[in-house]
Amino acid sequence: MAAKISASITELIGNTPLLRLSRYAQQQEIQADLIAKLELFNPNHSVKDRIALSMIEAAERNGTIKPGDRLVETTSGNTGIGLAAIAAAKGYKFRVYINDFVSIERSQIIQAYGAEVVPFSTIDGFKAFYDASNGDFVAATKWLAEQVTAAEPEVHFLLQLDNPANPAVHERTTGPEIWRDSGGELDIFIAAVGTGGTLSGTGRYLKQQHPGLQVIAVEPGIGSQPSELRPEPLEITGVHAFSNQTPERIPANLDHRVYDEVIAVETWQAYAAARQLALSEGVLVGDSSGAVLWAAQQVAARPENHGKRIVVLLADGGSSYLTTQLFAHQVPAESLKLASAVQTSRKIA
């Protein structure tokens, strides 16, 4: 009998399973074949393990980093966790700049891997720049990278928003896995937009195999985005709105040619779907996965999609959200008042 023993945690990333959500679909009266790609089966329970490894290995191939160097990134949490784990496994130091509203669990996990966690609120000038740019987190990330590398030229900023190793790993692994495990039988693919890498890389590969495939992007609804009236709304973690932004506010990794439609989902809708999945399938996921599930329900309800196979990418597990409002007893009353009479879908010409 041949032994099957991995030499590194990096060898355990990818090849996550597909799961038919039969009970969820039945309870939600979904008349489509709803299949989930469960990225929570990665070692650190999220799809970001893939890009963490890909970006580090790309930098190693390029000769820009070596063990002992300090890697740096900004993140809403999952990328930071993946990078912290892989940095530890490969002998790198790691520092993460992180949103102050990231869950306690995420910060604790990153620190458990020996990484340094720096909240945005402690960075001189960051909030002023972010506010002056009208909340442009793409520009704010680039500004921070320039400030850090100017002060510490020896560090290596990975820049997941613009790093081509991000979508490349999904085109190389995530897309082929879905195609293989579905037997090449799927009609619609749905994923949330964060950095744009997952949607773009996976969708690009799947469309190469099946040009008629419909790819749908999920972004936050109007009530779940920061605004002058609501500067700090209850947001969907790591999901960003790009459909009505100017080109300079869009990450280089988001390829708008890949997706055919954008569906906007409010935070309370994402919460409801994630909670229902836990109760119906015994699968605990984060709020971005809930947003994708909610979008899938809207797509499946269209008569032309009855009986079609819809594959949704559920980006992470829910164990990092237990101290957040996602798994609180109920959605806050304020969130339930969010306007629902808004345009929630936009097809791409």
N, C-alpha and C positions, 0 to 999 in steps of 0.2 A: 504494500500500500504506500503510495507516494505521499509524502508530507506536504501540507499546504500551509506554510508559515510565512507571513509577510515580514519584510526586513525594516519597514518604516511605515508610519501612519500615512505617508503620502501615497502608498500603494493601495490604500483602502478608499481613496476618493473616487467617486463616480460609480457607474453601473447601479444606480438607484432604481427601485422597482416601479412598475406601473400597477395601479390598483383600481379596479372597477368600483365606483361608488354606488353600489346598487341600493343600499338602504337609504342613503342620502337622497338619491334621485327619486326613489319611490315616495319618500316623505315630502319632498318638494314638488312632486308631480311633474318631474322632468321627463319629457318624452324623447330623450336622446340617450346615446350610450356615453356616459360620462366617465372618463378615465383620468386618474391623477398620477402625475409624475412626482413621487415623494422624495424631495431633496433632503428631508430630515434624516434620511438614512446615511448621509455623509457623516464622517467621524465627528464633526462639530455641528452637526444637525442643520446645515443650511447649504444652499447652492453656492454660497460664496467660498466654500472650501476649494471649489474648482478654479476660480479666478485667482485666489490667493496663491495656490501652487503654480498656476500658469504664469503669473506675473513674476514671481521669484525665479522660476526656472528660465524665463526669457532673459531676465537681468543677468543670471549666471552665464547663459550662453553668450550674451553680449560682452561679458567680461567687466560689467559695471559694478558688480558686487562680489564679495568673497566672505566666507564665514568669519564672524567677528564684527562685521560692519553693522551699522545701525540703519534699519529700514523704518520708513515713516509713511503714514497714510491718514487721511481723514475718512470717517465712516459713521454710519448710523448704528453700527454694532456688529453685524454679521461678518463683514469683511475684516473687521478688526479681530474678531475671534479666530477666524480662519488663518489670518496672517500671524497672529500671536502663537498659535499652535505650531504652524509650519516653521516659523522662525526658531522656535524652541527646538524642534526636531532637527533642524539643519544647522544650528549653531549661530544664529543671527540675534542681534539685539533688535528690539522693536518698540517704537513709540506710536501711539495713536492719538490723534486729535478728534474729540468726540463731542456730539451735541449734549448739552446739559440735561436734556430730557430723556436720554437713553435709559432703559431700565436698569435697576440696580444689579440684576443678575448678569447683564452683559458686561458691565464694568468689572464685576467681581471675577467673571470667567477670564477676561483678558488679563487681569492682574495675576490670576492664578498661574498663567503661563509665563509669568515673569516680565510681562510687558509694562511699559509706562503709559498711564492714561492721563491725558491733558484735556480738561473741559474747554470748550470754546470761550466761555466767559472769563477765563484766566489769561487769555491772549490779548496783549495790548493792541488796540486798533482793530481787532477783528469785528466786533459788533458795529463799530462806526462804519467800516467798509461795507459790511453786509447791509446795513440800513441804507447807506448812500446808494447802493446798487439796486435798491428796491427788492431786496431778498433774493438776489441772484447767487445761488449757492455754487454754481459752476465758476463764476468769476471769483467768489470768495475763496474757493478751494485753490484756485490758481494763485491768488494773492498770497494766501498763507504759505503755499509751496515756495514762492519767491522769497518771502520773508525768512523762512526757516533755512533754506539752502544758502541764502546770502550770509546768514549768521553762522551756519554750520555747514560749510561746503562738503564736509566728509559724509554727510548723511545722504541716503538715497530715497527720494520721494517716489512712491510707486504710481500715484495718479490714476486710480482705477477708472475715472470718468473718460479719460482720453487714451488709456493704455490699450493698444491693439491686441495684447495678449488676453484681454478680457473677452471680447466677442469670439476671438479665435478658438478658445478652449470649448466654447459651446458649439461652435461649428464642427469642431473635431470630436467632441464627446457627447454632449447632451443631445444634440440633434440625431446623430447616428444611433444612440441608445433608444430613443423614442421610436425611430423608424424600424429598428430591429425588433424591439419588444412588442410593437403593435402589429408586426407582420406587414408593415407598409400600408395599413388600413386606418386612415384617419382623414377627417374632412375639415376639421377646424382646430387650430392651436391657439391657446390663450395664455398670456403671461403679463405680469405687471411690469411697469417701466420704473426702474431705479436709475442705474447707470446707463441702461439701454443695451448692455452687453448680452444678457440672457435672451431677451426677445430677438435682438438682431442676429446673433450668431446661430441660435437654434432655429429661428424662423427661416433664415437664409438657407441652411442645409435642407430643411424639410421641403422648402419650395423648389429646391433644385431637384429633389426626388419626385415631387408631386406639384407641378406648376399650378394646378387648380386648387391647391390648399388655401383656405382662408386663415390669415394670421391676424389676431386681434390683440391690441395693446390696451392695458388697463391703467388708468391714471386717477388721481383723486378728484372728487367732485368739487364744485365751487365752495361749498360750505366747509370743506376739509382742507382748504388752502389758506395760507396766511393772507390777510388783507388789512386795509386801514381800519376797518370796523372790527375785524377779528384778527389781531396780529399774532395771537398764539392759540389757534384752534386745536382741537383734538385731531391730530393727523394720523394717517396710515403710515406706519413705520417704513422708511426707506423707499417710499413710492412718491414719484414727483410728476408734476404736470408739465408737459412740453408742447402740447398740440397747438397752443396759441402763442408760443414764445418766438422771439427773434432768434436768428441763427446763432448769434454769439452766446445765447443762454442755453444752448442745447449741447449736451456732451457729444464729442466726436464719435463715441461708440454707438449712438442711437442712429440707425439707418432707417429713415422714414420710408424708403422704397420697399422695405420688407413687409410692413404691416398694411392691412387693408382698411382697418377701422379702429377707432378709439372709443372705449366705453369708460365713462366717468362713474366712480363709485364713492359714496360718502362713507365716512368712518363708521358710523353706526350700522350701516349695511354690511360692511366688512366684518365687524364684530359679530353680528347676528349669524352670518354664514359660518364663521370659524367656530362659534360655539355649537351650532347645530351639527357640524361635522364631528366634533368630539362626542356628542351625545348619540349620533346615529351610527358612526363607523369606528369609534374608539381611536380616532386619529387626532392628535393635538397639534394644531398649526398656529402660525402667527397671523397677524391682521392683514398682511399683504396677500397671504394665501386666501384669507376670507374674502378679500376684494375680488380676486380672480374667480372664486366660486360664485360670488354674487353675479358677476358679469356673465359667467357661463349659464346661469339660470335665465338671464334675460335673452341670451342668444338662443338657448334651447327652446324658449317659449315661442319663437317665430315658427309659423307653420312650415316654412320651407326647410327647417332644420330638424323636424321630427324624424327620429330614426337614424340621424347622422351620428358619427363618432366624434366627440369633442374631447381633446386632450388638454388638460390644464396643468400648468407647472406650479406646484405648491412649494414655495421657495425655502421655507424653514419650519422647524418644529415650534411648539408653543411653550416649551419649558422656560424660555427666556422672557416670558411675558406674564408670569404668575403674579408679579407685584404691580402690574399695570391694570388699567381699567378694562382691558380686553376680557379678562376672566373675573371681573368684579360681578356682583350679584345682578346688576342691571346696567344698561347704558345710561350715563348721566343724562338728567332731564334736559340740559342745555343742548346736548347732541341730538336728542330726539326732535328738537325744534328746527333742525337744519332744513333749509328749503329743499323740497324734493321736486318742485315743478321747474326743473331746469333741463336743458338739453343734456342728455346722458350718453349720446352716441353720435359719432361723427365718422362717416365713411371717407376714405381717402380717394381722391380723384385719380 
